[in-house]
Amino acid sequence: MEFCMFNSFISKIYPKTAKTAHDHANWVQAIHDKLNEFERNKVWRLILTPNDASVVGLKWVFRNKLDTEGNVIRNKARLVVKGYCQEEGIDYEETCAPVAMIESVRVFLAYAARKNFEVYQLDVKCAFLNIELYETVYVEQPSGFVNEKYPNHC
């Protein structure tokens, strides 16, 4: 019974656009979770778009996280830079995220077992690579979430 109650709050569809995602409360929640992470980590600030600025486009990518049995356990929204070198129908919907390779995990666990280290597992909902940028990067406001007071800001 608990599984059915939990499952009712998760969508099994993949919206193609933010506008389509707005029709489903669970996807709206996934989008807000991502935007809240950006705010908490101070990823950007809203400014008036400079006349000579080259503004990078953004797009929302939606995925369902599955458990080992193939059941949908979480809806995940990701905001990514539009990749114009990708080709529609081949790799347009693909995104890259840094992950640990299974071989690295195995080596780490083998070493920890050999040295009798205590290993703890932690699920990370959102990770950010903190890097200092030496150039100013301007990105458009996320589709479906343009600030009504400042529509010409980036």
DRENMI-562181 format. One record per residue (C-alpha): residue number from 1; residue in one letter; x, y, z. Coordinates in nm, 2 decimals, always signed. Layout:
<vexvo><nr>NUM</nr><rest>a</rest><x>X</x><y>Y</y><z>Z</z></vexvo>
...
***
This chain:
<vexvo><nr>1</nr><rest>m</rest><x>+0.00</x><y>+0.00</y><z>+0.00</z></vexvo>
<vexvo><nr>2</nr><rest>e</rest><x>+0.28</x><y>+0.24</y><z>+0.08</z></vexvo>
<vexvo><nr>3</nr><rest>f</rest><x>+0.44</x><y>+0.19</y><z>-0.26</z></vexvo>
<vexvo><nr>4</nr><rest>c</rest><x>+0.11</x><y>+0.28</y><z>-0.43</z></vexvo>
<vexvo><nr>5</nr><rest>m</rest><x>+0.08</x><y>+0.60</y><z>-0.23</z></vexvo>
<vexvo><nr>6</nr><rest>f</rest><x>+0.43</x><y>+0.70</y><z>-0.31</z></vexvo>
<vexvo><nr>7</nr><rest>n</rest><x>+0.40</x><y>+0.60</y><z>-0.68</z></vexvo>
<vexvo><nr>8</nr><rest>s</rest><x>+0.10</x><y>+0.83</y><z>-0.72</z></vexvo>
<vexvo><nr>9</nr><rest>f</rest><x>+0.32</x><y>+1.14</y><z>-0.68</z></vexvo>
<vexvo><nr>10</nr><rest>i</rest><x>+0.56</x><y>+1.04</y><z>-0.96</z></vexvo>
<vexvo><nr>11</nr><rest>s</rest><x>+0.50</x><y>+1.09</y><z>-1.33</z></vexvo>
<vexvo><nr>12</nr><rest>k</rest><x>+0.60</x><y>+0.82</y><z>-1.58</z></vexvo>
<vexvo><nr>13</nr><rest>i</rest><x>+0.59</x><y>+1.06</y><z>-1.87</z></vexvo>
<vexvo><nr>14</nr><rest>y</rest><x>+0.89</x><y>+1.26</y><z>-2.01</z></vexvo>
<vexvo><nr>15</nr><rest>p</rest><x>+0.78</x><y>+1.61</y><z>-2.10</z></vexvo>
<vexvo><nr>16</nr><rest>k</rest><x>+0.96</x><y>+1.75</y><z>-2.40</z></vexvo>
<vexvo><nr>17</nr><rest>t</rest><x>+0.93</x><y>+2.12</y><z>-2.30</z></vexvo>
<vexvo><nr>18</nr><rest>a</rest><x>+0.89</x><y>+2.32</y><z>-1.98</z></vexvo>
<vexvo><nr>19</nr><rest>k</rest><x>+0.54</x><y>+2.42</y><z>-2.10</z></vexvo>
<vexvo><nr>20</nr><rest>t</rest><x>+0.44</x><y>+2.06</y><z>-2.11</z></vexvo>
<vexvo><nr>21</nr><rest>a</rest><x>+0.60</x><y>+2.00</y><z>-1.77</z></vexvo>
<vexvo><nr>22</nr><rest>h</rest><x>+0.38</x><y>+2.27</y><z>-1.62</z></vexvo>
<vexvo><nr>23</nr><rest>d</rest><x>+0.08</x><y>+2.05</y><z>-1.67</z></vexvo>
<vexvo><nr>24</nr><rest>h</rest><x>+0.21</x><y>+1.80</y><z>-1.42</z></vexvo>
<vexvo><nr>25</nr><rest>a</rest><x>+0.27</x><y>+1.90</y><z>-1.05</z></vexvo>
<vexvo><nr>26</nr><rest>n</rest><x>+0.54</x><y>+1.64</y><z>-1.00</z></vexvo>
<vexvo><nr>27</nr><rest>w</rest><x>+0.75</x><y>+1.78</y><z>-1.28</z></vexvo>
<vexvo><nr>28</nr><rest>v</rest><x>+0.69</x><y>+2.14</y><z>-1.16</z></vexvo>
<vexvo><nr>29</nr><rest>q</rest><x>+0.82</x><y>+2.03</y><z>-0.82</z></vexvo>
<vexvo><nr>30</nr><rest>a</rest><x>+1.13</x><y>+1.87</y><z>-0.99</z></vexvo>
<vexvo><nr>31</nr><rest>i</rest><x>+1.20</x><y>+2.20</y><z>-1.17</z></vexvo>
<vexvo><nr>32</nr><rest>h</rest><x>+1.16</x><y>+2.40</y><z>-0.85</z></vexvo>
<vexvo><nr>33</nr><rest>d</rest><x>+1.40</x><y>+2.17</y><z>-0.67</z></vexvo>
<vexvo><nr>34</nr><rest>k</rest><x>+1.66</x><y>+2.23</y><z>-0.94</z></vexvo>
<vexvo><nr>35</nr><rest>l</rest><x>+1.61</x><y>+2.61</y><z>-0.93</z></vexvo>
<vexvo><nr>36</nr><rest>n</rest><x>+1.62</x><y>+2.61</y><z>-0.55</z></vexvo>
<vexvo><nr>37</nr><rest>e</rest><x>+1.96</x><y>+2.43</y><z>-0.57</z></vexvo>
<vexvo><nr>38</nr><rest>f</rest><x>+2.09</x><y>+2.70</y><z>-0.81</z></vexvo>
<vexvo><nr>39</nr><rest>e</rest><x>+1.97</x><y>+2.97</y><z>-0.56</z></vexvo>
<vexvo><nr>40</nr><rest>r</rest><x>+2.12</x><y>+2.80</y><z>-0.26</z></vexvo>
<vexvo><nr>41</nr><rest>n</rest><x>+2.46</x><y>+2.76</y><z>-0.44</z></vexvo>
<vexvo><nr>42</nr><rest>k</rest><x>+2.45</x><y>+3.11</y><z>-0.58</z></vexvo>
<vexvo><nr>43</nr><rest>v</rest><x>+2.50</x><y>+2.99</y><z>-0.93</z></vexvo>
<vexvo><nr>44</nr><rest>w</rest><x>+2.38</x><y>+3.31</y><z>-1.10</z></vexvo>
<vexvo><nr>45</nr><rest>r</rest><x>+2.23</x><y>+3.65</y><z>-1.05</z></vexvo>
<vexvo><nr>46</nr><rest>l</rest><x>+1.98</x><y>+3.83</y><z>-1.27</z></vexvo>
<vexvo><nr>47</nr><rest>i</rest><x>+2.12</x><y>+4.13</y><z>-1.46</z></vexvo>
<vexvo><nr>48</nr><rest>l</rest><x>+2.02</x><y>+4.35</y><z>-1.75</z></vexvo>
<vexvo><nr>49</nr><rest>t</rest><x>+2.15</x><y>+4.19</y><z>-2.07</z></vexvo>
<vexvo><nr>50</nr><rest>p</rest><x>+2.44</x><y>+4.40</y><z>-2.20</z></vexvo>
<vexvo><nr>51</nr><rest>n</rest><x>+2.41</x><y>+4.51</y><z>-2.57</z></vexvo>
<vexvo><nr>52</nr><rest>d</rest><x>+2.73</x><y>+4.34</y><z>-2.68</z></vexvo>
<vexvo><nr>53</nr><rest>a</rest><x>+2.67</x><y>+4.02</y><z>-2.48</z></vexvo>
<vexvo><nr>54</nr><rest>s</rest><x>+2.65</x><y>+3.68</y><z>-2.64</z></vexvo>
<vexvo><nr>55</nr><rest>v</rest><x>+2.38</x><y>+3.50</y><z>-2.44</z></vexvo>
<vexvo><nr>56</nr><rest>v</rest><x>+2.39</x><y>+3.12</y><z>-2.41</z></vexvo>
<vexvo><nr>57</nr><rest>g</rest><x>+2.06</x><y>+2.94</y><z>-2.45</z></vexvo>
<vexvo><nr>58</nr><rest>l</rest><x>+1.93</x><y>+2.69</y><z>-2.20</z></vexvo>
<vexvo><nr>59</nr><rest>k</rest><x>+1.69</x><y>+2.39</y><z>-2.22</z></vexvo>
<vexvo><nr>60</nr><rest>w</rest><x>+1.52</x><y>+2.17</y><z>-1.97</z></vexvo>
<vexvo><nr>61</nr><rest>v</rest><x>+1.59</x><y>+1.80</y><z>-1.99</z></vexvo>
<vexvo><nr>62</nr><rest>f</rest><x>+1.35</x><y>+1.57</y><z>-1.80</z></vexvo>
<vexvo><nr>63</nr><rest>r</rest><x>+1.43</x><y>+1.21</y><z>-1.69</z></vexvo>
<vexvo><nr>64</nr><rest>n</rest><x>+1.28</x><y>+0.95</y><z>-1.46</z></vexvo>
<vexvo><nr>65</nr><rest>k</rest><x>+1.51</x><y>+0.78</y><z>-1.22</z></vexvo>
<vexvo><nr>66</nr><rest>l</rest><x>+1.45</x><y>+0.41</y><z>-1.20</z></vexvo>
<vexvo><nr>67</nr><rest>d</rest><x>+1.51</x><y>+0.15</y><z>-0.93</z></vexvo>
<vexvo><nr>68</nr><rest>t</rest><x>+1.67</x><y>-0.19</y><z>-1.01</z></vexvo>
<vexvo><nr>69</nr><rest>e</rest><x>+1.33</x><y>-0.33</y><z>-1.11</z></vexvo>
<vexvo><nr>70</nr><rest>g</rest><x>+1.26</x><y>-0.06</y><z>-1.36</z></vexvo>
<vexvo><nr>71</nr><rest>n</rest><x>+1.00</x><y>+0.13</y><z>-1.15</z></vexvo>
<vexvo><nr>72</nr><rest>v</rest><x>+1.01</x><y>+0.51</y><z>-1.16</z></vexvo>
<vexvo><nr>73</nr><rest>i</rest><x>+1.13</x><y>+0.63</y><z>-0.82</z></vexvo>
<vexvo><nr>74</nr><rest>r</rest><x>+1.19</x><y>+1.00</y><z>-0.89</z></vexvo>
<vexvo><nr>75</nr><rest>n</rest><x>+1.14</x><y>+1.27</y><z>-1.15</z></vexvo>
<vexvo><nr>76</nr><rest>k</rest><x>+1.45</x><y>+1.47</y><z>-1.23</z></vexvo>
<vexvo><nr>77</nr><rest>a</rest><x>+1.47</x><y>+1.80</y><z>-1.41</z></vexvo>
<vexvo><nr>78</nr><rest>r</rest><x>+1.80</x><y>+1.92</y><z>-1.54</z></vexvo>
<vexvo><nr>79</nr><rest>l</rest><x>+1.88</x><y>+2.26</y><z>-1.69</z></vexvo>
<vexvo><nr>80</nr><rest>v</rest><x>+2.15</x><y>+2.24</y><z>-1.95</z></vexvo>
<vexvo><nr>81</nr><rest>v</rest><x>+2.32</x><y>+2.46</y><z>-2.21</z></vexvo>
<vexvo><nr>82</nr><rest>k</rest><x>+2.18</x><y>+2.41</y><z>-2.56</z></vexvo>
<vexvo><nr>83</nr><rest>g</rest><x>+2.42</x><y>+2.21</y><z>-2.76</z></vexvo>
<vexvo><nr>84</nr><rest>y</rest><x>+2.42</x><y>+2.31</y><z>-3.12</z></vexvo>
<vexvo><nr>85</nr><rest>c</rest><x>+2.68</x><y>+2.05</y><z>-3.22</z></vexvo>
<vexvo><nr>86</nr><rest>q</rest><x>+2.44</x><y>+1.77</y><z>-3.14</z></vexvo>
<vexvo><nr>87</nr><rest>e</rest><x>+2.21</x><y>+1.63</y><z>-3.41</z></vexvo>
<vexvo><nr>88</nr><rest>e</rest><x>+1.84</x><y>+1.58</y><z>-3.37</z></vexvo>
<vexvo><nr>89</nr><rest>g</rest><x>+1.75</x><y>+1.21</y><z>-3.36</z></vexvo>
<vexvo><nr>90</nr><rest>i</rest><x>+2.11</x><y>+1.10</y><z>-3.28</z></vexvo>
<vexvo><nr>91</nr><rest>d</rest><x>+2.23</x><y>+1.27</y><z>-2.96</z></vexvo>
<vexvo><nr>92</nr><rest>y</rest><x>+2.02</x><y>+1.58</y><z>-2.91</z></vexvo>
<vexvo><nr>93</nr><rest>e</rest><x>+1.85</x><y>+1.46</y><z>-2.59</z></vexvo>
<vexvo><nr>94</nr><rest>e</rest><x>+2.18</x><y>+1.34</y><z>-2.43</z></vexvo>
<vexvo><nr>95</nr><rest>t</rest><x>+2.34</x><y>+1.53</y><z>-2.15</z></vexvo>
<vexvo><nr>96</nr><rest>c</rest><x>+2.67</x><y>+1.47</y><z>-1.96</z></vexvo>
<vexvo><nr>97</nr><rest>a</rest><x>+2.71</x><y>+1.45</y><z>-1.59</z></vexvo>
<vexvo><nr>98</nr><rest>p</rest><x>+3.02</x><y>+1.35</y><z>-1.40</z></vexvo>
<vexvo><nr>99</nr><rest>v</rest><x>+2.98</x><y>+1.01</y><z>-1.23</z></vexvo>
<vexvo><nr>100</nr><rest>a</rest><x>+3.21</x><y>+0.76</y><z>-1.07</z></vexvo>
<vexvo><nr>101</nr><rest>m</rest><x>+3.30</x><y>+0.46</y><z>-1.29</z></vexvo>
<vexvo><nr>102</nr><rest>i</rest><x>+3.20</x><y>+0.13</y><z>-1.14</z></vexvo>
<vexvo><nr>103</nr><rest>e</rest><x>+3.57</x><y>+0.02</y><z>-1.16</z></vexvo>
<vexvo><nr>104</nr><rest>s</rest><x>+3.67</x><y>+0.31</y><z>-0.94</z></vexvo>
<vexvo><nr>105</nr><rest>v</rest><x>+3.41</x><y>+0.22</y><z>-0.69</z></vexvo>
<vexvo><nr>106</nr><rest>r</rest><x>+3.52</x><y>-0.14</y><z>-0.68</z></vexvo>
<vexvo><nr>107</nr><rest>v</rest><x>+3.89</x><y>-0.05</y><z>-0.63</z></vexvo>
<vexvo><nr>108</nr><rest>f</rest><x>+3.79</x><y>+0.19</y><z>-0.35</z></vexvo>
<vexvo><nr>109</nr><rest>l</rest><x>+3.58</x><y>-0.07</y><z>-0.17</z></vexvo>
<vexvo><nr>110</nr><rest>a</rest><x>+3.85</x><y>-0.34</y><z>-0.21</z></vexvo>
<vexvo><nr>111</nr><rest>y</rest><x>+4.11</x><y>-0.10</y><z>-0.06</z></vexvo>
<vexvo><nr>112</nr><rest>a</rest><x>+3.87</x><y>-0.01</y><z>+0.22</z></vexvo>
<vexvo><nr>113</nr><rest>a</rest><x>+3.80</x><y>-0.38</y><z>+0.30</z></vexvo>
<vexvo><nr>114</nr><rest>r</rest><x>+4.17</x><y>-0.45</y><z>+0.30</z></vexvo>
<vexvo><nr>115</nr><rest>k</rest><x>+4.25</x><y>-0.17</y><z>+0.54</z></vexvo>
<vexvo><nr>116</nr><rest>n</rest><x>+3.93</x><y>-0.24</y><z>+0.75</z></vexvo>
<vexvo><nr>117</nr><rest>f</rest><x>+3.80</x><y>+0.11</y><z>+0.69</z></vexvo>
<vexvo><nr>118</nr><rest>e</rest><x>+3.44</x><y>+0.19</y><z>+0.77</z></vexvo>
<vexvo><nr>119</nr><rest>v</rest><x>+3.26</x><y>+0.30</y><z>+0.46</z></vexvo>
<vexvo><nr>120</nr><rest>y</rest><x>+2.94</x><y>+0.50</y><z>+0.46</z></vexvo>
<vexvo><nr>121</nr><rest>q</rest><x>+2.70</x><y>+0.54</y><z>+0.17</z></vexvo>
<vexvo><nr>122</nr><rest>l</rest><x>+2.54</x><y>+0.88</y><z>+0.10</z></vexvo>
<vexvo><nr>123</nr><rest>d</rest><x>+2.28</x><y>+0.97</y><z>-0.17</z></vexvo>
<vexvo><nr>124</nr><rest>v</rest><x>+2.35</x><y>+1.30</y><z>-0.32</z></vexvo>
<vexvo><nr>125</nr><rest>k</rest><x>+2.05</x><y>+1.47</y><z>-0.47</z></vexvo>
<vexvo><nr>126</nr><rest>c</rest><x>+2.24</x><y>+1.75</y><z>-0.65</z></vexvo>
<vexvo><nr>127</nr><rest>a</rest><x>+2.62</x><y>+1.81</y><z>-0.70</z></vexvo>
<vexvo><nr>128</nr><rest>f</rest><x>+2.80</x><y>+2.12</y><z>-0.82</z></vexvo>
<vexvo><nr>129</nr><rest>l</rest><x>+3.15</x><y>+2.14</y><z>-0.96</z></vexvo>
<vexvo><nr>130</nr><rest>n</rest><x>+3.28</x><y>+2.47</y><z>-0.82</z></vexvo>
<vexvo><nr>131</nr><rest>i</rest><x>+3.53</x><y>+2.62</y><z>-1.06</z></vexvo>
<vexvo><nr>132</nr><rest>e</rest><x>+3.64</x><y>+2.98</y><z>-1.09</z></vexvo>
<vexvo><nr>133</nr><rest>l</rest><x>+3.55</x><y>+3.12</y><z>-1.43</z></vexvo>
<vexvo><nr>134</nr><rest>y</rest><x>+3.78</x><y>+3.38</y><z>-1.59</z></vexvo>
<vexvo><nr>135</nr><rest>e</rest><x>+3.52</x><y>+3.50</y><z>-1.84</z></vexvo>
<vexvo><nr>136</nr><rest>t</rest><x>+3.17</x><y>+3.64</y><z>-1.78</z></vexvo>
<vexvo><nr>137</nr><rest>v</rest><x>+2.91</x><y>+3.40</y><z>-1.91</z></vexvo>
<vexvo><nr>138</nr><rest>y</rest><x>+2.56</x><y>+3.52</y><z>-1.98</z></vexvo>
<vexvo><nr>139</nr><rest>v</rest><x>+2.27</x><y>+3.27</y><z>-2.00</z></vexvo>
<vexvo><nr>140</nr><rest>e</rest><x>+1.91</x><y>+3.33</y><z>-2.08</z></vexvo>
<vexvo><nr>141</nr><rest>q</rest><x>+1.64</x><y>+3.29</y><z>-1.82</z></vexvo>
<vexvo><nr>142</nr><rest>p</rest><x>+1.51</x><y>+2.93</y><z>-1.80</z></vexvo>
<vexvo><nr>143</nr><rest>s</rest><x>+1.22</x><y>+2.86</y><z>-2.03</z></vexvo>
<vexvo><nr>144</nr><rest>g</rest><x>+0.89</x><y>+2.88</y><z>-1.84</z></vexvo>
<vexvo><nr>145</nr><rest>f</rest><x>+1.05</x><y>+3.08</y><z>-1.56</z></vexvo>
<vexvo><nr>146</nr><rest>v</rest><x>+1.13</x><y>+3.42</y><z>-1.70</z></vexvo>
<vexvo><nr>147</nr><rest>n</rest><x>+1.10</x><y>+3.69</y><z>-1.44</z></vexvo>
<vexvo><nr>148</nr><rest>e</rest><x>+0.79</x><y>+3.90</y><z>-1.53</z></vexvo>
<vexvo><nr>149</nr><rest>k</rest><x>+0.95</x><y>+4.22</y><z>-1.37</z></vexvo>
<vexvo><nr>150</nr><rest>y</rest><x>+1.27</x><y>+4.17</y><z>-1.57</z></vexvo>
<vexvo><nr>151</nr><rest>p</rest><x>+1.20</x><y>+3.99</y><z>-1.90</z></vexvo>
<vexvo><nr>152</nr><rest>n</rest><x>+1.51</x><y>+4.15</y><z>-2.07</z></vexvo>
<vexvo><nr>153</nr><rest>h</rest><x>+1.75</x><y>+4.03</y><z>-1.80</z></vexvo>
<vexvo><nr>154</nr><rest>c</rest><x>+1.98</x><y>+3.73</y><z>-1.83</z></vexvo>
***
